[in-house]
C-alpha cells in the first residue's frame, strides 16, 4: 500500500503566508465608499490566493501532494449584507494560476466547509445558507479548472433530538443539490452524532464516497474496529478517477482518511500538536493487504510540521518503506 500525507490550510514552516486573512464586517461597514471597500476585500482575497500558491510551492519542495484549501480565501463572502457582491471575475486570474500549478504538479486539492454547512437541519434559512456555501466552494474549484477529484467534505450534521429523522432529512435535502456539486462531495463521520457505521450507510445509500476520520471513530463508534468497516468504506470510492490535466490517462482516486491524535486523556476530542503513530500503524497494517493506495489528511495543530514529524517517526518502523518526504509504502 502506497500512502501519501497531506495537511490543512496553514503552514508552520512558511512565514507570513496566511491564506485566511480577513476583514471584519464592522471594519468594512465603517468605510464610506462601498465600492472601494469591496475592492479592498478583493485585494485581501487575491493575497490569500497568492499565499496559497506559495504554500503549494512549499509543498512541492517537500513532496507533499495533498492539501486542503482554506475555506476563508475570500473574506466576508456569503455575508448577508454582501449578497449582491460577486468577486469571482476580479479573482479569475489568481484562481486560474493556483489551479494550473496544482494540476501541473499533480496535487490532490480539497475543501472542508465549516460546521455551519448542515443538511440535516430542520431550518429553511440554515439549509439555504448551506446550499449557497457549497455552491461557493465548488465555484472556486471550477475557477481553478480542477476536475471532480477535487472534493468538498462535510459531516451529516446534528440530530436535533431525533437521529433517524435527521438522517432522512439529510438525505432528502442533500440529494436535491445540483449534480455539479454532488459529484464533488464526500461525507465524514463525526465525534458526537453520526458514527462511522451510520455515515457509511448514508454514503452507500446516496452514492457518495466516505472519508473515515479515525480520531472521531475512536471517540464515537458502534463498538466495531475501523478496519472492520474499511472494505465497505473503500468500496464507496469505486468509480472515482484521478486525473490532473485534460486528456491525461486516469487511474482510481485513492480513498482518503483523516488522522489526528487526542490532545490529552481528559480532552480526547481536541487535536494534539502532532500525530501518535502507535495509534495509526495498527489500522494501516490491517488494511494494507486490500488497499493499493491511501491518502491521509493530517489534522494536527502543527500542520506541515506534524506531517514531517510523522514521517520521521515512521522511519525504521517494521514494514514501512519511505518513498519521499511525504509518502511511504507498507
C-alpha positions in Angstrom: 0.0 0.0 0.0 1.3 3.4 -1.0 0.4 6.2 1.4 0.5 9.9 0.8 0.3 12.5 3.6 -1.3 16.0 3.4 -2.2 18.8 5.8 -4.7 21.5 6.3 -4.6 25.1 5.1 -1.9 26.8 7.2 1.9 26.1 7.3 4.0 26.4 10.5 7.1 26.4 8.3 6.3 29.2 5.8 6.1 32.6 7.5 3.7 35.4 6.6 1.7 33.2 4.3 -1.7 33.0 5.8 -4.4 32.0 3.2 -7.1 33.3 5.6 -6.5 37.0 6.1 -9.8 38.8 6.6 -11.7 42.0 7.4 -14.5 42.1 9.9 -17.8 43.4 8.7 -17.6 46.1 11.4 -14.4 47.4 9.7 -16.0 47.0 6.3 -19.1 49.0 7.2 -17.0 51.9 8.5 -15.6 52.5 5.1 -17.7 55.2 3.5 -17.1 54.2 -0.1 -18.7 50.8 -0.6 -17.2 50.1 -4.0 -13.7 50.9 -2.6 -14.4 48.7 0.4 -15.4 45.8 -1.9 -12.2 46.3 -3.9 -10.3 46.1 -0.6 -12.0 42.7 0.1 -10.9 41.5 -3.3 -7.3 42.6 -2.7 -7.3 40.6 0.5 -8.7 37.6 -1.3 -6.1 37.9 -4.0 -3.4 37.9 -1.3 -4.9 34.8 0.3 -4.9 33.0 -3.1 -1.3 34.2 -3.7 -0.3 32.9 -0.3 -2.0 29.6 -1.1 0.1 29.3 -4.2 3.2 30.0 -2.1 2.1 27.1 0.1 1.7 24.8 -2.9 5.2 25.6 -4.0 6.4 24.9 -0.4 4.5 21.6 -0.6 6.2 20.6 -3.8 9.6 21.2 -2.2 8.6 18.7 0.5 6.9 16.2 -1.9 3.5 16.9 -0.3 0.9 16.1 -3.0 -2.3 16.6 -0.9 -3.5 19.8 0.6 -6.8 21.2 2.0 -7.6 24.8 1.0 -8.7 27.3 3.5 -12.5 28.0 3.3 -11.7 31.6 4.2 -9.9 32.6 1.0 -12.5 35.3 0.2 -13.3 37.4 3.3 -16.9 38.1 4.1 -18.1 36.0 1.1 -21.7 34.9 1.9 -22.3 37.7 4.5 -26.0 38.6 4.4 -25.1 42.3 3.7 -22.9 41.4 0.7 -25.3 39.1 -1.2 -25.0 41.3 -4.3 -21.2 41.0 -4.4 -19.6 38.5 -6.8 -15.8 38.7 -6.6 -15.1 35.8 -8.9 -14.4 37.9 -12.0 -11.9 40.0 -10.2 -10.2 36.8 -8.8 -10.4 34.8 -12.1 -6.7 35.1 -13.0 -5.5 34.4 -9.4 -7.6 31.2 -9.2 -6.5 30.1 -12.7 -2.9 30.4 -11.7 -3.4 28.5 -8.5 -5.3 25.7 -10.3 -2.7 25.5 -13.1 0.1 24.9 -10.5 -1.9 22.2 -8.7 -2.7 20.4 -11.9 0.8 20.6 -13.3 2.3 19.1 -10.1 -0.5 16.5 -9.6 -1.7 17.8 -6.3 -4.9 16.5 -4.7 -6.8 19.5 -3.5 -9.9 19.7 -1.3 -12.2 21.9 0.8 -13.8 21.2 4.2 -16.7 23.8 4.6 -17.2 24.6 8.3 -19.7 23.2 10.7 -22.4 25.8 9.8 -22.9 23.9 6.5 -25.5 21.5 7.6 -28.1 19.5 5.6 -29.8 17.6 8.5 -31.2 21.0 9.6 -34.9 21.5 10.0 -34.5 25.2 9.4 -35.0 26.6 5.9 -32.7 29.5 6.4 -29.8 27.3 7.5 -30.4 24.9 4.6 -30.4 27.8 2.1 -27.1 29.2 3.6 -25.6 25.7 3.5 -26.5 25.2 -0.2 -25.1 28.6 -1.0 -21.9 27.8 0.8 -21.3 24.6 -1.1 -22.0 26.4 -4.3 -19.3 28.9 -3.5 -16.8 26.2 -2.7 -17.5 24.4 -5.9 -17.4 27.6 -7.9 -13.8 28.2 -6.5 -12.8 24.7 -7.6 -14.2 25.3 -11.0 -12.4 28.7 -11.3 -9.2 26.7 -10.7 -10.2 24.3 -13.5 -9.9 21.4 -11.1 -11.8 18.3 -12.1 -14.2 16.3 -9.8 -11.3 14.6 -8.0 -11.1 17.9 -6.1 -13.8 17.3 -3.4 -15.7 19.2 -0.7 -16.1 17.2 2.6 -18.8 17.7 5.1 -20.5 15.9 8.1 -24.1 14.7 8.1 -24.8 17.2 10.9 -26.8 17.4 14.1 -29.6 15.0 15.2 -32.0 17.7 16.6 -33.3 15.2 19.1 -34.2 12.5 16.6 -31.4 10.8 14.7 -33.5 8.8 12.3 -35.5 11.9 11.3 -32.3 13.9 10.9 -30.8 11.2 8.7 -33.8 11.1 6.5 -33.9 14.9 6.3 -30.2 15.0 5.4 -30.7 12.5 2.6 -33.7 14.4 1.2 -32.1 17.8 1.3 -28.6 16.9 0.3 -29.6 14.9 -2.7 -31.5 17.9 -4.1 -28.2 19.8 -4.6 -27.1 20.4 -8.2 -25.2 17.5 -9.8 -22.1 19.6 -10.3 -22.0 19.9 -6.5 -23.0 16.3 -5.7 -20.2 14.9 -7.8 -17.6 16.7 -5.7 -18.9 15.7 -2.3 -17.6 13.4 0.4 -19.1 12.6 3.8 -17.2 12.2 7.1 -18.1 10.5 10.4 -18.1 12.9 13.4 -17.1 12.7 17.0 -20.6 13.3 18.6 -23.5 12.4 16.4 -23.2 10.2 13.3 -20.8 7.3 13.7 -18.6 5.8 11.0 -21.1 2.9 10.5 -24.1 5.4 10.3 -22.2 7.7 7.9 -21.2 4.7 5.8 -24.8 3.6 5.5 -25.8 7.0 4.2 -22.9 7.1 1.8 -23.9 3.7 0.4 -27.5 4.8 0.0 -26.8 8.1 -1.8 -23.6 7.0 -3.7 -21.1 9.5 -2.1 -17.5 8.5 -1.1 -16.8 8.3 2.7 -13.9 9.9 4.4 -13.1 7.9 7.5 -11.9 10.0 10.5 -10.0 7.6 12.8 -10.0 10.0 15.7 -13.7 10.7 15.5 -14.3 6.9 15.3 -12.2 6.3 18.4 -14.5 8.6 20.5 -17.8 7.9 18.8 -18.4 4.4 17.4 -20.8 1.5 17.5 -18.3 -1.0 19.0 -16.6 -2.1 15.9 -13.0 -1.6 14.9 -12.4 0.8 12.0 -10.8 -1.9 9.9 -14.0 -4.0 10.1 -15.8 -1.2 8.2 -12.9 -0.5 5.8 -13.8 -2.8 2.9 -17.2 -1.1 2.6 -15.8 2.3 3.0 -13.2 1.6 0.3 -15.9 0.5 -2.0 -17.7 3.9 -1.8 -14.6 5.3 -3.7 -15.0 2.9 -6.6 -15.5 4.8 -9.9 -13.8 8.0 -8.6 -11.0 8.9 -11.0 -7.8 10.8 -10.6 -6.5 13.0 -13.5 -4.9 16.4 -13.4 -4.6 17.6 -17.0 -7.1 17.3 -19.7 -6.6 14.2 -21.8 -4.4 12.5 -19.2 -4.8 8.8 -18.6 -6.9 8.3 -15.5 -6.4 6.0 -12.6 -8.6 5.3 -9.5 -8.7 8.1 -6.9 -7.3 6.8 -3.6 -9.6 6.7 -0.6 -8.9 9.4 1.9 -8.9 9.3 5.6 -8.4 11.9 8.3 -5.9 11.4 11.1 -5.4 13.3 14.4 -4.5 12.4 18.0 -6.3 13.4 21.1 -4.9 16.5 22.9 -4.7 14.6 26.2 -6.6 12.0 28.3 -9.1 14.5 29.6 -9.6 16.4 26.3 -10.0 13.4 23.9 -11.9 15.3 21.2 -9.5 18.2 20.6 -6.5 17.7 18.3 -2.9 17.4 19.6 0.0 19.2 18.0 1.4 16.0 16.4 0.3 12.5 15.4 0.9 9.5 17.5 2.0 6.8 15.1 1.4 4.0 17.5 -2.4 4.7 17.1 -2.2 4.9 13.3 0.0 2.0 12.4 -2.2 -0.9 13.5 -5.0 0.4 11.3 -2.7 0.8 8.3 -1.2 -2.6 8.7 -4.7 -4.1 8.9 -5.9 -2.5 5.6 -2.7 -2.7 3.7 -3.3 -6.1 2.1 -6.6 -4.9 0.5 -5.7 -1.2 -0.2 -3.3 -0.3 -3.1 -3.2 3.4 -2.4 -4.3 5.6 0.5 -4.3 9.3 1.1 -4.1 10.6 4.7 -5.1 14.2 5.7 -3.3 15.1 8.9 -5.5 17.3 11.2 -2.9 18.3 13.8 -2.2 21.7 15.3 1.4 21.8 13.9 0.1 21.3 10.3 3.0 20.6 7.9 5.4 20.3 10.9 3.3 17.4 12.2 3.4 15.8 8.8 7.2 15.9 8.7 7.4 14.7 12.3 5.2 11.7 11.5 7.5 10.8 8.5 10.5 10.9 10.9 8.6 8.8 13.4 7.8 6.2 10.8 11.4 5.9 9.8 12.6 2.4 10.6 9.2 1.1 11.7 8.7 -2.6 10.7 7.1 -2.9 7.2 7.4 0.8 6.5 9.5 2.0 3.5 10.0 5.7 2.9 9.2 6.7 -0.7 9.6 10.5 -0.4 9.5 13.3 2.2 5.7 12.8 2.4 4.9 9.3 1.3 5.7 5.7 2.3 4.8 2.1 1.4 3.5 -0.6 3.8 
